[in-house]
């Protein structure tokens, strides 16, 4: 076995790209299916959040989207298109829920109303959701210490003071700025590799 193939085989499943995950899922590997859904759960949930759906309806959209993934995965021609496909499925599930709610309200008053058309996903919504997914993937590729540092300094509201971050990560207070800069540089490289502009 060549060193390159051996290195690829030793790569942890969580680092597999979509074509590899899809191939493993289609081969019946249940763990790969869990990893695939775990990789895209935030992406899927972000769509009903953008629709301002309550948590129980967001969970329904997530479940419906995952069921659609399970059902239609063998028909997926290009695994790299999976994120956009998942966004479209979640979008249609959200629209279906909203349409059902409108029917309950407006159809009672006027049953002759025509069914509304399903609008295309707004291109800005698609781009924003894709960028969010790239950011999640880039942060997920950081070392555990860098990932936690980014979460503490940039993703928590309000952001934590350096003294708390240093204490949690076991770092000297004076090294937080330098460590933060190194982690941001790694994050930028990860984003560049993913094609984030």
N, C-alpha and C positions, 0 to 999 in steps of 0.2 A: 504494500500500500504506500502511495506517495506521501511525503510529509504534509503536503497541502490538504489531501483528503483526510489524513489522520487528524490533522488540526481541526478541520470542519466537523468531523465526527465527534470530537471531544467538546465541541461548543455546547454549552448548556441549552436545553430546550427553550428556556425563556429568551434566549438570544437568537432563535431561529427566525428567518425572514418569512413573510407570508407564503411564498410558494412552497417552502419546506413544511410549514405548519399545515397548509391545505393538503399537501400530498400525504402527510402522516394521518390527518383526519380521515381522508378518503380510504386509507388503508385500515381504518378501524381502531386507530390509537386514541383511546378516550382521553388520556392525559393531554394530548395535543389539542383536542377540542376544548378542554378546560383552559389551556393556555391561550388559545385563539380568542375565546370569549373574554377571558381576563384582560387580554391585550386591548380589546376594543370596548370594554364595558363603559369606560368614561366617555368615549366618543358617542356611543349609542345613547347614554343617559343625557348627554349635552343637548340632544335634539328636543326631547320633551321639556327640558328646562327652558330652552329658548321659546317654546310655545306657552310657557307659564302654566304647564299642567301640574296639578297637585301630585304629591309623591306616589299615591296609590295608582294614579293613571300613568305616571312615568314608569312605574314598575311594570304595568301592563304592556306599555310600548316596548320596554326592554325585553320582556318575555316573548312577545309576538315577533320581535325582530330576531331574537335568537332562534325561535322555532322556524322562521323563514330561512335563516342561515342553515340550520340543520337539514331542512327539506331541499334547499336549492343548491347546496354546496357542490354536489356532483355536476351541476350544470355551469358552474363558474368557469368561464374560458380563460380569464386573466386574473390570477390571484392578486396581482399588484393593484387591481381596481377594487379590491375588497372594501377599503375604507369608504370610498365614494358610494359603492353599492349599499353598504350598511346605512349610510346617511340617508340615502333615498328611501330605503325600506322604512326606517324610523320616521322619516318625514311623512310618508304615506300613512303610516299607522297613526301618527298624531293628527293628521288631517281627517282621517276616518273617525277618530274619537270626537274631534271638534264638530264634524258634520253630524254625527249621531246626536250630540248635545243640542245642536241647532234644530234638528228635526223634532226633538222632544218639545222644544219651546215653540218654534214657528209653525210646524206642521199641524199642531193642535188648533192653532188659530186659522190657518189657511192651508188645507191639505192639497190644493192645486199648485203649490209652488214647485218650480222645476228643481231637480237635483243640481247642486252647485258643481262646477267643474273642479277637478283637482289641479291646483296651480303647480307650475314647475317650481322646483326649489330655487329660491333666489340665489343668484351666483355669489352674492356677498356672504350669504349664510354658508354656502358650501366652502368658500375660501376660508372664512373665519373658523369653521369647524375643522377643516383640514390643518390649518395652522395650529390650532389648539392640540390636535392629535400629535402633530410633529413635536410640539413642545413637550407633551407628556412622554413621548418616546425618547426625546433627547435627555430629559431629566432622568428617566428610568435607566438610561445607559451610563449615568454617572456612577462613581464609586459610592458605596453606602454613606460615607462621611460627607462627600460633596452633595449628594442628593438631600441629606438631612439639613445641611447648611443652607442650601437654596430654599428648602421648604420653610425653615425657621425665619430666614431673613426676607424672603420675597413672597411667600404664599400664605403666610398666616396674617390674620388681621386682628389686632395691630401687629406689625412686625416685632419680633423680640429684640430686646437690647443686647448688645454684644456680650455683656457680662453673663446673661442667661445662656446665650448660645455657646459661649466658651465653657461654661460649667457643664452643660448637657453633653457637649462633644468631647470633653476632657482636653481642651486646648488652652494654651496660655492666652489671656485676654489680648495681648499685643500681637498675637499671630492671626487673629481673626481676619483682619483686613487683607493680609497677604494670602491666606487660605481662600478667602472669598474671591479674590482676583483670579487665582489659579482655577477655581471651580467655574467661574464665569467664562474663562477662556476655553475650558473643556466643553462647557455647554455650547458655546459659539461654534466650536469645531463639530460637535455632534449635530447641531442645527444645519451647518453648511453641508455635512454629509447627507442629510435628509432632504436637501434642496430648499430649505426655508429661506425666504428672501425678505 
